[in-house]
Amino acid sequence: MAIQGEKRSRGEESSDEGVGPGQKKKFVNQVMTKELLKRKCPSPHEDDSDAEPSLDECEFETLDSTSGKILDAKLVKEARREEVEFIEAIPVYDVVDVQEAWDETGKGPISGKWVDVEKRDMEKLMVRSRWVARDFKPRGEKDREDLFADMPPLEAKRLLFRMAKVDDYKNGHKRDLKMLLVDVRKAHLNPVCEDKAYVEIPPESKFYEEGKCGRLKRWLYGMRPAAQAWQRDYTARLVGAGFVRGRASNVIFYHEAWGVRAVVHGDDFTFMGEKRELIEVQKLMQEWYEVKVRGMMGEEDTDTQEMTLLNRRLRWSIQDVEYEADPQHAKKIIEDLGFDSKTNSISSPMVKEGKETGEEEGENSEELDPESATGFRRVAARCNYLAQDRIDIGYAVKTICRDMSKPTELARKRLRRLGRYLIGRPRAVYKYKQVSSANVIDVYTDSDWAGDRATRKSTSGGILVVNGGVIKSWSKSQTVIARSSGEAEFYALNKGLAEALGLRSLAKDMGYDFTIRVHVDSSAAKAMASRTGLGKTRHINVEYLWSQEVVREKFVQVRKIPVLVNPADIGTKPLNFEDIRRLSEIVNVHYSESEQ
């Protein structure tokens, strides 16, 4: 298999064809200092040794700091210029002598570098450039807990989308819920820096001069305290406006008087409420920060009906809200595996171990060479990311990623099979339909007993559903070896109940009170969860019996369902597409053969 698209070395030169002496292009993400510019781009004024070339006079290529893709030079220059202008307008720092940094801190200013990333907003391509400080951990420093900022779990965002299509009443009035999406520009540059910190000035700045540096007035990207300083800044402002910060997640906020919920992911703010209150929130955000209002999603003609958020697509209609992963992920996986439009698709992302793989005879156990192993890991990691939004490939991806440390020919065969499956089903759409208020978390759990032929461990599969819409799914290997199918099912129930309790806590932060229903297809697991103590299963560690106490609480119910209508079965074993589609439709997940 030829896994294509290897990232080129940052120091690797491009092809020299058609490039004259002294005109070689290089991939550069380092700072284009004046000395470097002189060395790479000699002055066109041969008689003027003092003339210095500008960036516009130099032809250079820049790699995407994430993907390694070559970026459009014009877009990079424009993005860097915009970043420098923003830094100078605030301003982020005062220009001082480098000697001050040595006098105050005992060391020179922190070095900086450009981080350039290609961004996609629907079909529009753009480049985002950040001047980032290289504030590394000093040798000998102990771990600091004050440097990290919270990020919401993905299910918090999904829960917000789901509840936007659940009938909500206030004072007997049915509320017309909408969603407001706001991006704060240059978020980390907003909080005030109270420490003595010094950084290099970007060469593109008009203040760039040898012997000068910047004394920070506001935090800069790359400075270790910047993320938490930003969280403290927006939290103080939201709480001052009447929002209550969540306890389960500190980046969930609820304004009871306005009926507005918010989930913050870095610099992305998602608010849900009625139009009048959302307009007030928008005004506050515009007073506090420089923002990009991406739109208000709703049913009115003036509302936005389609948008991207965290590289996911959202579509709003009268009937439902549709949520799906960016189709570019499946497309990139297919391309990296060397497939094209002529490659035939298959109907299952995985087959049973030992079938069609030669595994029973010990074949295909040879490890991949280092170059192929690197390509395997890159594609497998993208599959793992995509599996967060695809309940149909979770089991296959879990099995593939089991061999990440030492990829084999068998692992590569499995990866290629998954790629061929995605050719025919590049998109999976989660639908959150308009429903009446019924705040219930349904968690479906299942397991395959001793399904791993190598370790004889079982797999726990599960799906969290709120009012008919998928919030989270998983396929995880159990940490202990179960001695019976009932025991394996009980461990799977424990996993599902733990996830449901976590989601219930997130919902409480948003002002919702949910009950929990656990659906299993095993009578033994239901009996073990509903009784008290070990019973006949005396070998089970008592730490797994916590679920018995929870089940006795009135907000948790355990129900037995038939095997054929348990959607969690998708995450425990290889299934053909007809079974995957039938089970997915139970939880309103639909598949499309089109990339659009």
C-alpha positions in Angstrom: 0.0 0.0 0.0 1.3 3.4 -0.9 0.1 5.8 1.8 0.5 9.1 0.1 1.0 12.7 1.3 4.1 12.3 3.5 4.9 15.6 5.3 8.1 17.0 3.8 10.9 18.0 6.1 10.8 21.7 7.1 14.4 22.1 5.8 13.8 20.2 2.6 14.2 22.2 -0.6 11.7 22.2 -3.4 12.4 21.1 -6.9 15.1 23.1 -8.6 13.6 22.9 -12.0 13.3 26.3 -13.6 15.0 28.0 -10.7 18.1 30.0 -11.5 21.2 30.4 -9.4 20.6 32.2 -6.1 16.8 31.8 -6.6 16.2 28.5 -4.8 13.0 28.3 -2.9 13.0 26.9 0.6 10.2 25.9 2.9 10.4 28.3 5.8 8.3 28.8 8.9 11.1 30.5 10.7 11.2 34.3 11.1 12.3 36.1 7.9 14.8 38.3 9.6 16.5 41.1 7.8 19.8 39.2 7.8 18.0 36.2 6.3 16.3 38.4 3.7 19.7 39.8 2.7 21.2 36.3 2.4 18.3 34.8 0.4 17.2 37.8 -1.6 20.1 40.0 -2.7 19.3 43.7 -3.1 18.4 44.6 -6.7 20.3 47.8 -6.2 23.8 46.6 -6.6 25.3 50.0 -5.9 23.2 50.5 -2.8 24.5 48.2 -0.1 22.2 49.8 2.5 19.0 49.0 0.7 17.1 46.2 2.3 14.6 44.0 0.5 11.0 43.7 1.8 9.1 40.5 2.2 7.2 41.3 -1.0 10.4 41.2 -3.0 11.3 37.8 -1.7 9.9 34.5 -3.1 9.6 32.0 -0.4 7.3 29.1 0.5 5.7 28.4 3.9 4.4 25.1 5.2 1.1 24.8 7.1 2.2 24.3 10.7 -0.4 21.5 11.1 -0.6 19.6 7.9 2.7 20.4 6.2 0.9 21.6 3.1 2.5 24.4 1.0 0.5 27.6 1.6 -0.3 30.4 -0.8 2.5 33.0 -0.3 0.1 36.0 -0.9 -2.3 34.7 1.7 0.5 34.2 4.2 1.9 37.7 3.7 -1.6 39.2 4.1 -2.3 37.2 7.2 1.0 38.1 8.8 0.6 41.7 8.0 -2.9 41.7 9.6 -1.6 40.0 12.7 1.2 42.6 13.1 -1.2 45.5 12.6 -3.5 44.0 15.3 -0.6 43.6 17.8 0.5 47.2 17.3 -3.0 48.6 17.5 -3.8 47.2 21.0 -0.8 47.5 21.7 0.3 44.1 23.0 3.7 45.4 24.2 5.8 48.5 24.8 9.1 48.7 22.8 12.0 48.7 25.1 15.8 47.9 25.1 16.8 44.3 25.2 19.0 45.2 28.2 15.9 45.9 30.3 14.8 42.3 29.8 18.2 41.1 31.1 18.1 43.6 34.0 14.5 42.6 35.1 14.5 38.8 34.4 18.1 37.8 34.2 17.6 36.5 30.7 17.0 37.8 27.2 13.5 38.3 25.6 11.6 35.1 24.7 12.0 34.2 21.1 9.1 34.1 18.7 8.0 32.3 15.5 5.2 32.4 12.9 2.6 29.7 13.0 0.6 29.7 9.7 -2.4 27.5 9.3 -4.8 27.1 6.4 -8.5 27.5 7.6 -11.7 26.6 5.7 -15.0 28.3 6.3 -17.4 26.2 4.2 -15.7 26.3 0.8 -13.7 29.5 1.4 -9.9 29.0 2.0 -7.9 31.4 4.1 -4.7 31.5 6.1 -4.4 32.4 9.8 -1.0 33.5 11.0 -0.1 33.9 14.7 3.1 35.5 16.1 3.8 33.0 18.9 6.2 33.2 21.7 8.3 30.2 22.4 7.8 30.2 26.2 9.2 26.7 27.0 9.3 25.1 30.4 12.5 26.0 32.1 14.8 23.2 33.1 14.1 22.1 36.7 10.7 23.7 37.0 8.0 21.6 38.6 4.6 21.1 37.1 2.4 24.1 37.3 -1.4 23.6 37.5 -2.1 27.3 37.0 -1.1 27.2 33.3 -4.0 25.1 31.9 -7.4 26.3 30.7 -10.6 24.2 30.4 -12.0 22.9 27.2 -15.6 21.6 27.0 -16.2 18.0 26.0 -17.6 17.7 22.5 -20.8 16.4 23.9 -21.5 19.8 25.6 -21.7 21.4 22.2 -23.8 18.6 20.8 -26.2 18.8 23.8 -26.6 22.5 23.0 -27.5 21.7 19.4 -29.9 19.0 20.5 -31.7 21.2 23.0 -32.2 23.9 20.4 -34.8 21.7 18.8 -36.6 20.7 22.0 -39.8 22.6 22.9 -39.1 25.0 25.7 -41.6 27.1 27.6 -41.2 30.1 29.8 -44.2 31.6 31.7 -46.5 29.5 29.5 -45.0 30.9 26.3 -43.2 28.6 23.8 -39.8 30.0 23.2 -38.4 30.5 19.7 -34.8 29.2 20.3 -31.9 30.3 18.1 -28.1 29.9 18.3 -25.6 32.7 18.1 -22.0 31.9 17.1 -19.3 34.4 17.9 -15.5 34.2 17.4 -13.3 36.5 19.5 -10.4 37.7 17.4 -7.0 37.2 18.8 -8.4 36.0 22.1 -5.2 35.5 24.0 -4.1 39.1 23.4 -7.0 40.5 25.4 -6.2 39.7 29.1 -3.7 42.1 30.8 -0.2 40.7 31.5 0.7 41.6 35.1 4.0 39.7 35.0 7.3 41.1 33.8 7.7 39.3 30.4 9.7 40.3 27.3 9.4 38.9 23.8 11.0 39.4 20.4 9.3 41.8 18.0 8.3 40.3 14.6 10.6 41.4 11.8 7.5 42.5 9.8 6.8 45.2 12.4 7.7 48.8 11.9 9.2 48.7 15.4 11.6 45.9 14.6 15.1 47.1 15.4 18.3 45.4 16.6 18.6 45.8 20.4 14.9 46.3 20.9 12.2 43.9 22.3 8.7 44.1 23.6 7.6 44.3 27.2 4.2 42.6 27.4 1.2 44.7 28.4 -1.1 41.8 27.3 -0.5 38.1 27.0 0.8 36.7 23.7 0.1 33.4 22.1 2.7 30.9 23.2 3.1 32.4 26.6 2.3 29.6 29.0 -0.1 31.6 31.3 -2.0 33.1 28.3 -4.7 30.4 28.0 -5.8 30.5 31.7 -5.5 34.3 31.7 -8.0 34.4 28.8 -10.4 32.0 30.6 -10.3 34.2 33.7 -11.0 37.3 31.6 -14.1 36.1 29.8 -15.4 34.2 32.8 -15.3 37.4 34.9 -17.1 39.3 32.2 -19.9 36.7 31.7 -20.4 36.2 35.4 -20.6 40.0 35.8 -23.4 40.1 33.2 -25.4 37.6 35.2 -24.3 34.2 33.9 -23.6 31.4 36.3 -20.5 29.3 35.6 -20.9 25.5 35.4 -19.5 23.3 38.1 -19.0 20.1 36.0 -17.4 22.2 33.3 -16.1 25.7 33.9 -16.7 26.7 30.3 -20.5 26.2 30.4 -22.6 29.2 31.4 -26.3 29.7 32.1 -28.2 33.0 32.5 -31.4 32.0 34.2 -33.2 35.3 33.8 -32.5 35.5 30.1 -32.8 31.8 29.5 -29.5 31.8 27.6 -27.0 28.9 27.6 -23.4 29.2 26.5 -20.5 26.8 25.7 -17.1 28.3 25.2 -14.4 26.5 23.3 -11.2 28.6 23.3 -12.3 31.7 21.3 -15.5 30.1 20.0 -18.6 31.2 21.9 -21.9 29.4 21.2 -25.0 30.9 22.8 -28.6 29.5 22.7 -31.7 31.5 23.6 -34.4 33.7 22.1 -33.5 36.5 19.6 -34.0 39.4 21.9 -31.7 38.1 24.6 -29.1 36.9 22.1 -28.9 40.4 20.6 -28.2 41.7 24.1 -25.4 39.1 24.5 -24.0 40.1 21.1 -23.8 43.7 22.1 -22.0 42.8 25.3 -19.5 40.7 23.4 -18.8 43.5 21.0 -18.3 45.9 23.9 -15.8 43.6 25.5 -13.8 42.3 22.6 -13.2 42.6 18.9 -15.4 39.8 17.6 -16.6 38.2 14.4 -20.3 37.4 14.6 -20.5 34.3 12.5 -24.3 34.4 12.5 -27.5 33.6 14.3 -29.0 30.3 13.3 -32.8 29.9 13.2 -35.8 29.5 11.1 -36.4 33.1 10.0 -35.4 34.1 6.5 -32.9 36.5 7.9 -31.2 33.8 10.0 -28.3 31.7 9.0 -29.2 28.2 8.0 -25.8 26.6 7.5 -22.5 27.1 9.2 -19.2 25.4 10.3 -18.1 25.1 13.9 -15.0 23.3 15.2 -14.6 21.8 11.7 -18.1 20.4 11.8 -21.1 21.3 9.6 -24.4 22.6 11.1 -27.6 23.0 9.1 -30.8 24.4 10.6 -34.3 23.8 9.2 -37.8 23.9 10.6 -37.8 20.1 11.2 -34.3 19.6 12.7 -30.7 20.6 13.2 -28.2 18.5 11.2 -24.7 17.9 12.5 -21.9 16.1 10.6 -18.1 15.9 10.4 -16.3 17.8 7.8 -16.4 15.6 4.6 -12.9 16.6 3.9 -11.7 14.1 6.6 -13.1 11.1 4.7 -11.8 12.5 1.4 -8.3 12.9 2.8 -8.3 9.4 4.3 -9.3 8.0 0.9 -6.6 10.0 -0.9 -3.9 9.1 1.5 -4.6 5.5 1.1 -4.1 5.8 -2.7 -7.7 5.3 -3.7 -9.7 7.3 -6.3 -13.1 7.5 -7.9 -12.5 4.2 -9.7 -11.9 2.2 -6.5 -14.8 0.0 -5.6 -16.4 0.5 -2.2 -17.3 -2.3 0.2 -20.3 -2.7 2.5 -18.6 -3.2 5.9 -15.8 -1.2 7.6 -14.4 -4.4 9.1 -14.7 -8.2 9.0 -14.5 -10.7 11.8 -10.9 -11.4 13.0 -9.4 -14.3 11.2 -11.8 -14.0 8.2 -10.3 -12.9 4.9 -7.1 -11.8 6.7 -5.1 -15.0 7.1 -4.8 -14.2 10.7 -5.6 -17.7 11.8 -2.5 -19.0 10.0 -0.3 -16.3 11.5 0.0 -14.4 8.2 0.4 -10.7 7.8 2.1 -10.3 11.2 5.2 -8.7 9.7 5.9 -5.1 11.0 5.8 -2.3 8.5 9.0 -0.4 7.6 9.5 2.9 9.4 8.3 5.1 6.5 5.1 3.0 6.0 4.5 2.9 9.7 4.6 6.7 9.9 2.1 7.0 7.0 -0.1 4.4 8.7 -0.1 6.3 12.0 -1.0 9.6 10.3 -4.0 8.1 8.5 -5.1 6.1 11.5 -5.0 9.2 13.7 -7.3 11.0 11.2 -9.7 8.0 11.3 -9.7 8.2 15.1 -10.6 11.9 14.9 -13.4 11.2 12.4 -14.7 8.4 14.6 -15.9 11.0 17.2 -18.6 11.9 14.7 -19.2 8.5 13.1 -20.9 5.8 15.1 -20.4 3.3 12.2 -16.6 3.2 12.2 -15.9 3.3 16.0 -15.2 -0.4 16.4 -13.0 -0.7 13.2 -11.0 2.4 14.3 -10.5 1.0 17.8 -9.1 -2.2 16.3 -6.9 -0.4 13.9 -5.4 2.0 16.5 -4.6 -1.0 18.7 -1.5 -1.5 16.5 -0.4 2.2 16.4 2.9 1.4 18.3 3.9 -1.4 16.0 1.8 -1.4 12.8 1.7 -4.7 10.8 0.6 -5.8 7.4 -2.7 -7.0 9.0 -3.3 -3.5 10.5 -2.6 -1.9 7.1 -5.2 -4.3 5.5 -7.7 -3.3 8.0 -7.0 0.4 7.4 -7.4 0.0 3.6 -10.7 -1.8 4.1 -12.0 1.1 6.2 -10.9 3.5 3.5 -12.8 1.5 0.9 -15.9 1.6 3.1 -15.7 5.4 3.4 -15.6 5.6 -0.4 -19.3 4.5 -0.5 -20.3 6.3 2.6 -18.3 9.5 3.0 -20.9 11.3 5.2 -22.8 10.4 8.4 -25.4 13.0 9.5 -26.7 13.3 13.0 -30.3 14.7 13.0 -31.7 16.5 16.0 -35.4 16.6 15.3 -37.9 19.0 16.7 -39.5 17.2 19.7 -41.7 18.0 22.7 -40.0 18.5 26.0 -39.0 15.2 27.5 -35.6 15.6 29.2 -34.4 12.0 29.2 -30.9 10.5 28.6 -31.1 7.1 26.9 -27.9 5.2 27.1 -27.6 2.0 25.0 -24.9 -0.5 26.0 -23.6 -3.7 24.6 -20.5 -5.9 24.6 -18.8 -8.8 22.8 -17.5 -11.3 25.2 -13.8 -12.1 24.7 -13.9 -10.7 21.2 -10.2 -9.9 21.1 -8.5 -13.1 20.0 -5.1 -12.0 21.3 -6.0 -10.9 24.8 -9.5 -12.3 25.2 -10.7 -9.0 26.5 -14.2 -7.8 25.7 -15.4 -4.6 24.0 -17.8 -2.1 25.6 -20.0 -0.3 23.0 -22.4 2.5 23.9 -24.4 5.4 22.6 -25.7 8.4 24.6 -29.0 9.7 23.2 -30.9 12.8 24.4 -34.5 13.1 23.1 -33.7 11.0 20.1 -30.4 12.6 19.1 -26.9 11.1 19.5 -24.7 13.0 21.9 -21.8 10.6 22.2 -20.7 7.1 21.1 -17.8 4.9 22.1 -16.2 1.5 21.4 -13.6 0.7 24.1 -11.7 -2.4 25.2 -12.5 -3.5 28.7 -9.6 -3.3 31.2 -10.4 -6.7 32.8 -11.0 -10.1 31.4 -14.7 -11.1 31.9 -15.4 -14.7 32.8 -18.9 -14.7 31.3 -21.0 -12.8 28.7 -23.2 -11.5 31.6 -20.1 -10.1 33.4 -18.9 -8.4 30.1 -22.3 -6.9 29.7 -22.3 -5.6 33.2 -19.0 -3.9 32.7 -20.4 -2.3 29.5 -23.4 -1.1 31.5 -21.1 0.5 34.1 -19.2 2.4 31.3 -22.5 3.6 29.8 -23.9 4.7 33.2 -20.7 6.6 34.0 -21.0 8.5 30.7 -24.7 9.2 31.3 -24.0 10.6 34.8 -21.3 12.9 33.3 -23.7 14.2 30.7 -26.3 14.7 33.3 -23.9 16.9 35.2 -23.2 18.9 32.1 -26.9 19.3 31.5 -27.3 20.6 35.1 -24.8 23.3 34.3 -27.1 24.4 31.4 -30.1 24.4 33.7 -31.6 21.1 32.7 -32.6 18.2 34.9 -32.4 14.8 33.2 -33.5 11.3 34.2 -31.4 8.4 32.9 -32.6 5.2 31.2 -30.1 2.4 30.6 -31.0 0.0 27.8 -29.3 -3.4 27.7 -30.0 -6.6 25.8 -28.7 -8.9 28.6 -30.9 -10.1 31.4 -27.9 -11.1 33.4 -26.4 -7.5 33.3 -29.8 -6.0 34.2 -30.1 -8.4 37.2 -26.5 -7.7 38.4 -27.1 -3.9 38.3 -30.5 -4.1 40.0 -29.5 -6.3 43.0 -27.2 -5.6 45.9 -23.9 -7.3 46.4 -22.0 -9.9 44.4 -24.5 -12.7 44.4 -22.9 -15.7 42.6 -20.3 -13.6 40.8 -18.0 -13.6 43.7 -14.8 -12.9 41.7 -15.9 -9.4 40.6 -14.0 -6.6 42.3 -16.4 -4.7 44.5 -15.3 -1.4 42.9 -17.5 -2.3 40.0 -20.6 -2.5 42.1 -21.0 1.3 42.4 -23.7 1.2 39.7 -25.9 -0.8 42.0 -26.3 2.2 44.3 -26.9 4.5 41.4 -29.6 2.3 39.9 -31.5 2.4 43.2 -31.8 6.1 42.8 -35.1 7.1 41.1 -33.5 9.0 38.3 -31.9 5.9 36.8 -33.8 3.0 35.2 -32.4 -0.2 33.7 -34.5 -1.6 30.8 -34.1 -4.9 28.8 -34.4 -4.5 25.0 -34.2 -7.0 22.2 -30.8 -7.6 20.6 -32.1 -6.5 17.1 -33.0 -3.0 18.3 -29.9 -2.2 20.3 -27.9 0.4 18.4 -24.9 -0.1 20.7 -24.3 -3.3 18.8 -22.6 -1.2 16.1 -19.7 -0.5 18.5 -19.0 -4.1 19.5 -18.5 -6.2 16.4 -18.2 -6.1 12.6 -21.5 -5.6 10.9 -22.6 -5.2 7.3 -23.9 -1.8 6.2 -27.6 -2.9 6.1 -27.4 -3.8 9.8 -25.4 -0.6 10.5 -28.0 1.5 8.7 -31.0 -0.2 10.4 -29.5 0.4 13.9 -28.4 3.9 13.1 -31.8 5.0 12.0 -33.1 4.1 15.5 -31.0 7.0 16.9 -31.6 9.3 13.8 -28.2 8.9 12.2 -28.3 8.8 8.4 -25.6 8.1 5.7 -25.0 9.6 2.3 -23.1 8.4 -0.7 -22.5 12.0 -1.8 -19.6 14.2 -0.7 -21.8 17.3 -0.8 
